[in-house]
Amino acid sequence: MVDAHQTFVIVGAGLAGAKAAETLRAEGFTGRVILIGDERDHPYERPPLSKGYLDGKADRDSVFTHERPWYAGADVELHLGQPVTALDRYAKTVRLGDNTVIHYDKLLLATGSEPRRLDIPGTDLAGVHHLRRLAHADRLRNVLAALGRDNGHLVIAGAGWIGLEVAAAARGYGAEVTVVEPEPTPLHQVIGPELGQIFTELHSSHGVRFHFGARLTEITGQDGMVLTARTDDGEEHPAHDVLAAIGAAPRSALAEAAGLEMAERARGGGIAVDASLRTSDPHIYAAGDVAAAHHPLLGTRLRVEHWANALNGGPAAARAMLGQDVTYDRIPYFFSDQYDLGLEYSGWAPPGSYDEVIIRGDAGKREFIAFWLKDRRILAGMNVNVWDVTETIQELIRARQQHDADALADPSVPLDSLL
């Protein structure tokens, strides 16, 4: 039985928002829970959009966080297909696109992020795509299948995780793929040049062509259809479709307009929150892609765009909204699947933060663990086709202890013996 004396509103019906709603009920909250999303689909998980669902190995229903009837059964009120257009912190209300006004006692902003757009001629052509939402994946899945049937060409702008995963899916359908990337290796800003070359070799061995050190400057077409993609070094690539995979930006405009404190744009932007995911307004919290949280262990403010952050951040914010003592200090984590390569990455090692990379195992066979170190202390670890080690890697990161490089690189030395 819902007790309407308190209303908790969640703006953003993605994984973070759905898990927050689930946690509120699991923790015994009996007030109203209102979950608002601007998509018509009920909450779903995003990794399958560039992995299992996109490559045709999983069906559409597998992406959803809960089955639709769960929300009614848990007394979670869903408002779907309705963007929130205004937040009034003083009246403690949100206004929807249809002018409905909803009062809140506490509010969670889980508005996520949106794809960055190419600012070049030709992006209005029908064959230019982004990948963030389920509707994008629905469309792109059909496009890749058609390219594969017709020996068509896909040009991908950006060799980050989304770009590479879509490249792998496209090759699985048989499409021709060219990836244009301004850096000298894939994932250059994430894992550095030492590991980036491994992904160059992986994709090249599956027929992907890379064009490094260049950016798209124009997409040409005829009758609304894409014909070529041009780069700033004068090259021209045949293309039937183009995917812009140049990163994502936090959807923080609503919070910014309401006067909430923002994180520095130079450091990724987003809504500034403390270690309990509370914003500068004590009645408002933020979680998932949009939240730039102070990380107690790492001693810095981080905005993490990966699945695990939404999965764990939503519940953490829900508990904080209930008045529980919460410190959100999860080690950043993500995973990727490309062809026969699977990996998990834990930690935070941006360019310039580390002074050594140690490989444990056989990088040539793509069965190894990589460690990024600073002053012999582990900042991050990535296990590639080596499993059941993530927990130990995260414990090594938390320990902050110095390590002998030879022991760290030696697979015969048990990892847990290094703790």
C-alpha positions as CSV (number, residue, x, y, z in Angstrom):
1,M,0.0,0.0,0.0
2,V,1.5,3.3,-1.1
3,D,1.6,6.1,1.5
4,A,1.4,9.4,-0.4
5,H,2.9,11.5,2.4
6,Q,6.2,11.5,0.5
7,T,6.9,11.5,-3.2
8,F,10.3,10.6,-4.6
9,V,10.6,11.5,-8.3
10,I,13.3,10.0,-10.6
11,V,14.0,11.9,-13.9
12,G,15.5,9.5,-16.3
13,A,14.1,6.0,-17.0
14,G,17.3,4.2,-17.8
15,L,19.2,1.6,-15.8
16,A,20.2,4.0,-13.0
17,G,16.6,5.3,-12.6
18,A,15.0,1.8,-12.8
19,K,17.5,0.4,-10.2
20,A,16.9,3.4,-7.9
21,A,13.2,2.7,-8.0
22,E,13.7,-1.0,-7.4
23,T,16.0,-0.2,-4.4
24,L,13.5,2.3,-2.9
25,R,10.9,-0.4,-2.7
26,A,13.4,-3.1,-1.6
27,E,14.5,-0.8,1.3
28,G,10.9,-0.4,2.5
29,F,10.0,3.1,1.1
30,T,6.2,3.3,1.1
31,G,5.7,6.7,-0.5
32,R,5.0,7.5,-4.1
33,V,7.8,6.6,-6.6
34,I,7.4,8.4,-10.0
35,L,9.8,7.4,-12.8
36,I,9.9,9.8,-15.8
37,G,11.5,9.0,-19.1
38,D,11.5,10.8,-22.5
39,E,11.6,7.5,-24.4
40,R,8.4,5.4,-25.0
41,D,10.2,2.1,-24.2
42,H,10.3,1.1,-20.5
43,P,13.8,1.1,-18.9
44,Y,16.5,-1.0,-20.6
45,E,20.2,-1.7,-20.4
46,R,22.5,-0.1,-23.0
47,P,25.4,-2.6,-23.5
48,P,23.3,-4.9,-25.7
49,L,22.7,-2.0,-28.1
50,S,26.3,-2.2,-29.4
51,K,26.8,-5.9,-28.5
52,G,24.3,-8.8,-28.4
53,Y,21.2,-7.1,-29.7
54,L,23.1,-5.2,-32.5
55,D,25.0,-8.2,-33.7
56,G,21.8,-10.3,-33.9
57,K,22.7,-12.8,-31.1
58,A,20.1,-11.5,-28.6
59,D,16.4,-10.5,-29.1
60,R,14.9,-7.2,-28.3
61,D,13.1,-8.2,-25.1
62,S,16.4,-9.2,-23.5
63,V,17.5,-5.6,-23.1
64,F,14.8,-4.5,-20.6
65,T,15.7,-4.1,-17.0
66,H,12.4,-5.4,-15.8
67,E,9.4,-6.8,-17.5
68,R,6.7,-4.1,-18.0
69,P,4.3,-5.5,-15.4
70,W,7.0,-5.2,-12.7
71,Y,6.4,-1.4,-12.4
72,A,2.7,-1.7,-11.6
73,G,3.4,-4.5,-9.2
74,A,6.0,-2.4,-7.4
75,D,3.7,0.7,-7.4
76,V,6.2,2.6,-9.5
77,E,4.4,5.2,-11.6
78,L,5.8,5.4,-15.1
79,H,5.6,8.5,-17.2
80,L,7.1,7.5,-20.5
81,G,7.6,9.6,-23.7
82,Q,7.5,12.7,-21.6
83,P,10.6,15.0,-21.3
84,V,11.0,17.1,-18.2
85,T,11.2,20.7,-19.4
86,A,11.7,22.6,-16.2
87,L,12.8,22.0,-12.6
88,D,11.7,24.5,-9.9
89,R,13.9,23.8,-6.9
90,Y,12.1,26.3,-4.7
91,A,8.6,24.9,-5.3
92,K,10.1,21.4,-5.5
93,T,8.4,20.6,-8.8
94,V,9.2,19.3,-12.2
95,R,7.2,20.2,-15.3
96,L,6.7,17.7,-18.1
97,G,6.4,18.3,-21.8
98,D,2.6,18.2,-21.7
99,N,2.7,20.9,-18.9
100,T,1.9,18.4,-16.1
101,V,3.5,19.6,-12.9
102,I,4.7,17.0,-10.4
103,H,5.7,17.8,-6.8
104,Y,8.6,16.0,-5.2
105,D,10.0,15.6,-1.7
106,K,13.3,14.2,-3.0
107,L,14.4,14.1,-6.6
108,L,16.9,11.9,-8.5
109,L,18.4,13.1,-11.7
110,A,19.5,10.1,-13.9
111,T,19.2,11.8,-17.2
112,G,22.2,10.1,-18.7
113,S,24.2,11.3,-21.7
114,E,23.7,11.9,-25.4
115,P,25.9,11.3,-28.4
116,R,28.1,14.1,-29.5
117,R,27.2,15.3,-33.0
118,L,29.5,15.8,-36.1
119,D,29.5,19.4,-36.9
120,I,30.2,19.0,-40.7
121,P,28.2,19.3,-43.9
122,G,26.1,16.2,-44.7
123,T,25.0,15.1,-41.3
124,D,21.3,15.6,-42.3
125,L,21.6,12.7,-44.8
126,A,19.5,9.6,-44.1
127,G,22.5,7.4,-43.8
128,V,24.1,9.2,-40.9
129,H,23.6,7.4,-37.6
130,H,24.2,7.7,-33.8
131,L,24.0,4.9,-31.2
132,R,22.6,5.7,-27.8
133,R,19.0,4.6,-27.6
134,L,17.1,1.5,-28.4
135,A,15.5,3.1,-31.4
136,H,19.0,3.9,-32.7
137,A,19.9,0.2,-32.3
138,D,16.7,-1.0,-34.0
139,R,17.6,1.1,-37.0
140,L,21.3,0.4,-37.1
141,R,20.7,-3.4,-36.8
142,N,18.7,-3.3,-40.0
143,V,21.2,-1.1,-41.7
144,L,24.1,-3.4,-40.9
145,A,22.2,-6.4,-42.2
146,A,21.4,-4.6,-45.4
147,L,25.1,-3.5,-45.8
148,G,26.2,-7.1,-45.3
149,R,23.7,-8.4,-48.0
150,D,24.7,-5.7,-50.5
151,N,28.5,-5.5,-49.8
152,G,27.9,-2.0,-48.6
153,H,30.4,0.3,-46.8
154,L,30.1,1.7,-43.3
155,V,32.4,4.6,-42.3
156,I,32.7,5.0,-38.5
157,A,33.9,8.3,-37.0
158,G,35.7,7.4,-33.8
159,A,37.6,4.4,-32.6
160,G,36.3,4.4,-29.0
161,W,34.4,1.5,-27.4
162,I,31.1,2.2,-29.4
163,G,33.0,2.6,-32.7
164,L,34.9,-0.6,-32.3
165,E,32.0,-2.7,-31.1
166,V,29.8,-1.5,-34.0
167,A,32.8,-2.3,-36.3
168,A,32.8,-5.8,-35.0
169,A,29.1,-6.2,-35.4
170,A,29.2,-4.8,-38.9
171,R,31.9,-7.2,-40.0
172,G,29.8,-10.0,-38.5
173,Y,27.1,-9.1,-41.0
174,G,29.6,-8.9,-43.8
175,A,29.7,-5.1,-44.3
176,E,32.8,-3.3,-45.4
177,V,34.1,-1.0,-42.6
178,T,36.4,2.0,-42.4
179,V,37.2,3.6,-39.1
180,V,38.4,7.3,-39.1
181,E,40.2,8.3,-35.9
182,P,42.3,11.4,-35.2
183,E,44.5,9.6,-32.7
184,P,47.3,7.2,-33.7
185,T,45.6,4.1,-32.2
186,P,42.1,3.1,-31.1
187,L,41.1,3.9,-27.6
188,H,44.1,6.2,-27.3
189,Q,42.6,8.3,-24.5
190,V,41.3,5.3,-22.6
191,I,44.1,2.7,-22.6
192,G,46.9,4.5,-24.3
193,P,49.1,3.6,-27.3
194,E,50.6,0.6,-25.5
195,L,47.4,-1.3,-25.6
196,G,45.7,0.5,-28.5
197,Q,47.8,-1.3,-31.1
198,I,46.4,-4.6,-30.0
199,F,42.9,-3.4,-31.1
200,T,44.3,-2.2,-34.4
201,E,45.7,-5.6,-35.1
202,L,42.5,-7.3,-33.9
203,H,40.2,-5.4,-36.1
204,S,42.6,-5.3,-39.1
205,S,42.7,-9.1,-38.9
206,H,38.9,-9.1,-39.4
207,G,39.0,-6.8,-42.4
208,V,38.4,-3.4,-40.8
209,R,40.4,-0.5,-42.4
210,F,41.7,2.2,-40.2
211,H,42.4,5.8,-41.2
212,F,44.3,7.3,-38.3
213,G,45.4,10.9,-37.8
214,A,42.3,12.3,-39.6
215,R,38.8,13.7,-39.0
216,L,35.7,13.7,-41.1
217,T,35.1,17.1,-42.8
218,E,32.2,16.3,-45.1
219,I,29.7,13.6,-45.9
220,T,28.5,13.8,-49.5
221,G,25.3,12.3,-50.9
222,Q,22.7,12.3,-53.6
223,D,18.9,12.2,-53.2
224,G,19.3,12.1,-49.5
225,M,21.6,9.1,-49.5
226,V,25.3,8.9,-48.4
227,L,27.9,8.4,-51.1
228,T,31.3,9.3,-49.6
229,A,33.0,10.5,-46.4
230,R,35.9,13.0,-46.8
231,T,38.6,13.6,-44.3
232,D,40.8,16.7,-43.4
233,D,43.8,15.2,-45.1
234,G,42.1,15.1,-48.5
235,E,41.1,11.4,-48.6
236,E,37.7,10.3,-49.7
237,H,36.1,7.0,-48.5
238,P,33.2,5.3,-50.2
239,A,30.2,5.1,-47.8
240,H,26.6,4.0,-47.8
241,D,26.2,4.8,-44.1
242,V,28.2,6.7,-41.5
243,L,28.2,6.2,-37.8
244,A,29.2,9.1,-35.5
245,A,30.9,7.5,-32.5
246,I,32.8,10.5,-31.2
247,G,31.8,10.3,-27.5
248,A,28.9,11.4,-25.3
249,A,28.0,14.6,-23.4
250,P,26.1,14.6,-20.1
251,R,22.4,15.6,-20.3
252,S,22.8,18.2,-17.6
253,A,20.9,21.2,-19.1
254,L,17.9,20.7,-16.8
255,A,20.1,20.8,-13.7
256,E,22.2,23.7,-15.0
257,A,19.1,25.8,-15.7
258,A,17.9,25.1,-12.2
259,G,21.1,26.5,-10.7
260,L,22.7,23.3,-9.5
261,E,26.5,23.2,-9.2
262,M,28.2,21.8,-12.3
263,A,31.5,20.0,-12.7
264,E,34.2,21.6,-14.9
265,R,33.5,21.1,-18.6
266,A,37.2,20.6,-19.1
267,R,37.0,17.5,-16.9
268,G,33.9,16.0,-18.5
269,G,31.2,18.3,-17.1
270,G,28.0,16.8,-15.5
271,I,26.2,17.5,-12.2
272,A,28.6,17.9,-9.3
273,V,27.7,15.5,-6.5
274,D,29.4,14.5,-3.2
275,A,30.3,10.9,-2.2
276,S,26.7,10.2,-1.3
277,L,25.6,11.4,-4.8
278,R,23.9,14.5,-3.4
279,T,23.9,17.7,-5.4
280,S,24.3,21.2,-4.2
281,D,20.6,21.1,-3.3
282,P,20.1,18.7,-0.3
283,H,16.8,17.5,-1.8
284,I,18.3,16.5,-5.2
285,Y,20.6,13.6,-6.1
286,A,22.2,12.5,-9.3
287,A,23.4,9.1,-10.6
288,G,24.7,7.4,-13.7
289,D,26.3,9.1,-16.7
290,V,25.2,12.6,-15.7
291,A,26.7,12.6,-12.2
292,A,30.3,13.9,-11.6
293,A,31.0,12.4,-8.2
294,H,33.8,13.0,-5.8
295,H,35.6,9.6,-5.4
296,P,37.0,9.2,-1.9
297,L,39.6,6.6,-2.9
298,L,40.8,8.3,-6.1
299,G,40.7,11.8,-4.6
300,T,39.1,13.4,-7.6
301,R,35.8,14.1,-9.2
302,L,34.8,11.5,-11.9
303,R,32.0,11.2,-14.4
304,V,31.8,7.6,-15.5
305,E,29.6,6.6,-18.5
306,H,29.6,2.9,-18.2
307,W,27.0,0.3,-17.4
308,A,28.3,-0.6,-13.9
309,N,28.1,3.0,-12.8
310,A,24.4,3.1,-13.6
311,L,23.8,-0.4,-12.1
312,N,25.4,0.5,-8.8
313,G,24.9,4.3,-8.7
314,G,21.1,4.2,-8.9
315,P,20.8,2.0,-5.8
316,A,23.4,4.1,-3.9
317,A,21.5,7.3,-4.6
318,A,18.2,5.6,-3.6
319,R,19.7,4.7,-0.2
320,A,21.1,8.2,0.3
321,M,17.6,9.6,-0.5
322,L,16.3,7.4,2.3
323,G,18.7,9.0,4.8
324,Q,21.2,6.1,4.9
325,D,24.9,6.7,5.3
326,V,26.2,6.2,1.8
327,T,29.7,6.5,0.4
328,Y,29.8,5.7,-3.3
329,D,33.4,4.6,-3.9
330,R,33.0,1.8,-6.5
331,I,36.1,1.3,-8.6
332,P,35.2,2.3,-12.2
333,Y,34.5,-0.8,-14.3
334,F,33.5,-1.6,-17.8
335,F,33.5,-4.5,-20.2
336,S,33.6,-5.0,-24.0
337,D,33.1,-7.9,-26.4
338,Q,34.7,-7.7,-29.9
339,Y,34.9,-10.8,-32.1
340,D,36.5,-13.5,-29.9
341,L,38.0,-10.9,-27.5
342,G,36.3,-10.2,-24.2
343,L,37.7,-7.8,-21.6
344,E,37.0,-6.2,-18.3
345,Y,38.7,-2.9,-17.2
346,S,38.8,-1.7,-13.7
347,G,40.3,1.6,-12.4
348,W,41.1,5.0,-13.7
349,A,44.4,5.7,-15.6
350,P,43.9,8.7,-17.9
351,P,46.7,9.8,-20.2
352,G,49.6,11.3,-18.3
353,S,48.6,9.7,-15.0
354,Y,50.7,6.5,-15.3
355,D,54.4,5.9,-15.9
356,E,54.4,2.2,-16.7
357,V,52.3,-0.5,-18.3
358,I,52.9,-4.1,-17.3
359,I,51.6,-7.1,-19.3
360,R,51.0,-10.3,-17.5
361,G,50.4,-13.2,-20.0
362,D,50.6,-13.4,-23.8
363,A,49.5,-10.2,-25.5
364,G,50.2,-11.8,-28.9
365,K,47.5,-14.5,-28.2
366,R,45.2,-11.9,-26.6
367,E,45.2,-13.7,-23.3
368,F,46.7,-11.3,-20.7
369,I,46.2,-8.8,-17.9
370,A,47.5,-5.3,-18.3
371,F,48.3,-3.1,-15.4
372,W,48.8,0.7,-15.4
373,L,51.1,1.9,-12.7
374,K,52.3,5.1,-11.1
375,D,55.2,5.0,-8.7
376,R,54.8,1.2,-8.8
377,R,51.2,1.5,-7.5
378,I,48.3,0.0,-9.6
379,L,45.9,2.6,-11.0
380,A,44.0,0.3,-13.4
381,G,43.9,-3.3,-14.7
382,M,42.4,-4.8,-17.8
383,N,41.9,-8.6,-18.2
384,V,41.6,-9.7,-21.8
385,N,40.3,-13.3,-22.3
386,V,41.3,-14.0,-18.7
387,W,38.4,-14.5,-16.3
388,D,37.4,-14.4,-12.7
389,V,40.1,-11.9,-11.7
390,T,38.2,-8.6,-11.6
391,E,37.6,-8.7,-7.9
392,T,41.3,-9.3,-7.2
393,I,42.3,-6.6,-9.6
394,Q,40.0,-4.1,-7.8
395,E,41.4,-5.2,-4.4
396,L,44.9,-4.5,-5.8
397,I,43.9,-1.0,-6.9
398,R,42.3,-0.3,-3.5
399,A,45.4,-1.5,-1.6
400,R,47.5,1.3,-3.1
401,Q,50.7,-0.6,-2.3
402,Q,53.9,-0.7,-4.3
403,H,54.6,-3.8,-6.4
404,D,57.6,-5.6,-7.8
405,A,57.2,-5.4,-11.6
406,D,58.6,-8.9,-12.2
407,A,56.1,-10.5,-9.8
408,L,53.2,-8.5,-11.3
409,A,54.2,-9.7,-14.8
410,D,54.7,-13.3,-13.9
411,P,51.6,-15.5,-14.5
412,S,53.0,-18.2,-12.2
413,V,52.7,-15.8,-9.2
414,P,49.1,-16.0,-8.0
415,L,47.5,-12.6,-8.2
416,D,46.0,-12.8,-4.7
417,S,49.4,-13.4,-3.3
418,L,50.3,-9.8,-4.3
419,L,47.7,-8.4,-1.9
